[in-house]
Amino acid sequence: VRQLEESIVLNCHYDDGFDIEPFKVDLIKVGKDALQKCGISSCEASIYITGDEYLKSLNERYRGIDEVTDVLSFSNDHEGEYYGVEEDNRVGLSHLEFIIPDGLTKQIGEVVISFPQAERQALEHKMNLQEELKFLVIHGFLHLLGYDHIKVDERKEMESLEKEIMAG
């Protein structure tokens, strides 16, 4: 049996036209910080920075909400809520338990962020774009791990973690 080195591997991709290269290292670092704060020491995940139209289409398809949003999380372990009129009849894989072979790291999911929405929110929140993107990465990774903000107690816990991770 091979001993696995514990590590968190985050991939950060972005569409043409969204220059996040100056922020990329910080976004990966804050993503790792969020995961480590929640007790995760070994996994793989992705951050994808894209535009409003793609986020809107994902939001409609997977949540039944026909509007732009700032961040969506696609977790391999936790199902999200569908708010549309009628769910389609796709069969999900959430009931299956996959065994990760030696040498492979568990893939926990992907966080997808709208760059234009992050720009708008940065202005609205009177913070710089880099800080807003970092916050959205943290928020998205907490969702990947099953945290939510629908109920008051859940929201308080999630907001507390977000503030703690943002503070470094």
Secondary structure by P-SEA (a helix, b strand, c coil): cccccbbbbbbbbbccccccccaaaaaaaaaaaaaaaaccccccbbbbbbcaaaaaaaaaaccccccccccccccccbbbbbcccccccccccccbbbbbccccccccbbbbbbaaaaaaaaaaacccaaaaaaaaaaaaaaaaaccccccaaaaaaaaaaaaaaaac
